[in-house]
Amino acid sequence: MPLIDETHNPALTSWVSSANGHADFPIQNLPLGVFSTRNEAPRGGVAIGDWVLDLAKAGRSGLLTGDALDAAIAASGRTLNPLLALGAGPRRALRRRLSQLLANGSDDQGIVEGLLYHAADCTLHLPTTIGGYTDFYAGIHHALNVGRQFRPDNPLLPNYKHVPIGYHGRASSVRVTGAEVRRPNGQRKAPDAEVPTFGPSQRLDLELELGIWIGPGNELGTPIAIGEADSHIAGLCLLNDWSARDLQAWEYQPLGPFLAKNFLTTVSPWIITAEALAPFRTRQPARAADDPKPLPYLWDETDQERGAYGIELSVLIRTPRMREDKQAPHRLGTGPATNLYWTAAQLVAHHTCNGCDLNPGDLLGTGTISTPDDSGVGSLLELTRGGKAPITLPNGETRTFLADGDELILAGRAVADGYVSIGFGNCRGQVTPALNV
Amino acid sequence: MPLIDETHNPALTSWVSSANGHADFPIQNLPLGVFSTRNEAPRGGVAIGDWVLDLAKAGRSGLLTGDALDAAIAASGRTLNPLLALGAGPRRALRRRLSQLLANGSDDQGIVEGLLYHAADCTLHLPTTIGGYTDFYAGIHHALNVGRQFRPDNPLLPNYKHVPIGYHGRASSVRVTGAEVRRPNGQRKAPDAEVPTFGPSQRLDLELELGIWIGPGNELGTPIAIGEADSHIAGLCLLNDWSARDLQAWEYQPLGPFLAKNFLTTVSPWIITAEALAPFRTRQPARAADDPKPLPYLWDETDQERGAYGIELSVLIRTPRMREDKQAPHRLGTGPATNLYWTAAQLVAHHTCNGCDLNPGDLLGTGTISTPDDSGVGSLLELTRGGKAPITLPNGETRTFLADGDELILAGRAVADGYVSIGFGNCRGQVTPALNV
């Protein structure tokens, strides 16, 4: 598990004044991403307050040595895959050195100022070239909420508490925050219809998830043991697994979701590193007395003690009318990331137990994270009972699923007593009308 | 649809004498791959008889100009993604020029001889960096054969004849012929067992499929119309979707196959190009009178007339005892690739109809291709009735699923009256024991 060190000191403040008290990016965060500016190609960067520090320039600044320099050099290109391949050591060294350089009292403020760009002038890109994207189903209340709609007396399938259920998603259609959410066309068949029709999805939904960035990963044929799995988790992001429920219902038997999901997945652009998240690690919620104990390849006491994350996750919506009326987005709910039945380490151990390889820059989704009640559910499918119970927004508008023009925002905030909270940045998307067919 | 031109002339022979009468690689084939030799890095190549022509050297030879030269340059690196991105024009120009250069009577034989390597001295690699791998379920007799084991009266699910069913596979574990088939460990639960156990799969199976190499593909948000889909199919290969049936049965609800499949997928290393396959295009088998007509986005008359492939597909097995006794592999069956309910173009149109992007070098699997009877089924699950009816090999050995040491070989051969048959090359793998756990 990553260490808590001086970089997490709550007394630490930065000479980058916007960082102090920043909701997302105080000096205790220092997340990794890829950005570009008007005249320069994409390269690695670190968010600090309202600024982005250029890791390519930092590598040439003379301020870094050893592992920290190696990390910056590995982060100087278009993707962070080379950095994630290095594992936690160089990443931590870079974090420590940047924390010193950005802290109040740094002797090198003058040089470091030359490495900073206004975030408003930066375009953010996917942090890695995603070779593989796998989406899990570890949010147990989501599985229960959805299962109850189909099997009221027996909502969880028999394998759920034994197997971390997952499937392969489409890596090529993962995009960072802000990407257009084009309503997909597809086949859908109403339960009472004889034949399917083709056209715009009428049941477009969100799914609130955490994304897990992998590094360094394993060779094909060499499983990652549960006790080692945490060291292959480079960091987290927010992930919206946009879902067309009508397409999904018609296509998913017997091989799982496909076109209902692969038209777009949106992630927040910053990798909130395992190191930054160290103070927010918490105990995995105890299993119920009648829950099965997982098989040994999924079980590690240290992972149970510290494998969960103290992250508050929220979903907000802003309709076109709310935008016209200059109303702020409306919070649909907030819930904790501890509503996951499996830890991130268990997902990694399971994914590789058959020898499947994970590679630097791969992305795992946790599955939708929901609360047992309606206070923080991660999909409209749950909140509206499969579209049967519309929700009413504060301005009187109602929704079952997403309407064209709706903007959907995911937010995440790591919180722990005695530590400065850190945020995940934006994960938003606005629905645009389907292409004419 | 690709044209039939002088490169397909059955009278054409090559000064590369092993090409004439070669089962796989006569001068009418000229498949594309990536190879390396002892002292040189991987680069594009073309198989001709028992030789491989170096496309990187060909690009520097002065023998190519225009589109053919552009194609060779695009094929000079470690992957053919840049070549596939160019589409059919440059690929065809290269084919025509190489056909001239390799034909008997070429004036340039002396120079071209310097571009050739003995295939026995070459290591073959994946022809592309596979960004996305999707596996379909288009083999209708496979779907029926498997469905009957679970639902004797109603073997096909209601969506089957409307939706080309598919799911995302794992691109990172695709390997070329010869890769070790390490028996995967995983969770499996016998129907009468209370809880699952973890250990080696006891029901390791093959799946005989065709692979479809994509190029150039589409941008996210821009579907490929059915009438254009064929131009995005760069070529075909053989594909073995190794499957652990016991893992699959326990894990696949509700999100589809995952660890049961992602430990390995084997492909034949040569891209049998769309151009080479032109003479073997044939009519898609007529649908039954009571089959639904596909929705318009999946329907194109030209595709129905020429969208299928006249390819004979075979599965062969060689057990350790057969190897010891110097016996040749035993043919388990042979069947035609026309046993697919959907054409390759329909798979492409469906995959992109929601805006999902396909990219150069992506791989699609057709799904297991089986005959209605036992003469050419593509999996042991079918041939042994779910493991209940062992098969007996000529030497008296029996099998339900694959045993350690078994070698499995897929073969493919395109056949059409009046044309020289072309083959797909090797797609083989040998099962090795599971890792100790």
Interface residues (C-beta under 8 A of the other chain):
Chain A: G131 G132 T134 Y137 L157 N159 H162 V163 I165 G166 Y167 H168 G169 R170 A171 S172 S173 R175 E180 R182 P184 N185 G186 Q187 K189 V195 P196 T197 F198 L220 G221 P223 A244 L247 W250 E251 Y252 Q253 P254 L255 G256 P257 F258 L259 N262 F263 L264 P292 L295 P296 Y297 H350 H351 C353 N354 G355 C356 D357 L358 N359 D362 L435 V437
Chain B: G131 G132 T134 Y137 L157 N159 H162 V163 I165 G166 Y167 H168 G169 R170 A171 S172 S173 R175 E180 R182 P184 N185 G186 Q187 K189 V195 P196 T197 F198 L220 G221 P223 A244 L247 W250 E251 Y252 Q253 P254 L255 G256 P257 F258 L259 N262 F263 L264 P292 L295 P296 Y297 H350 H351 C353 N354 G355 C356 D357 L358 N359 D362 L435 V437
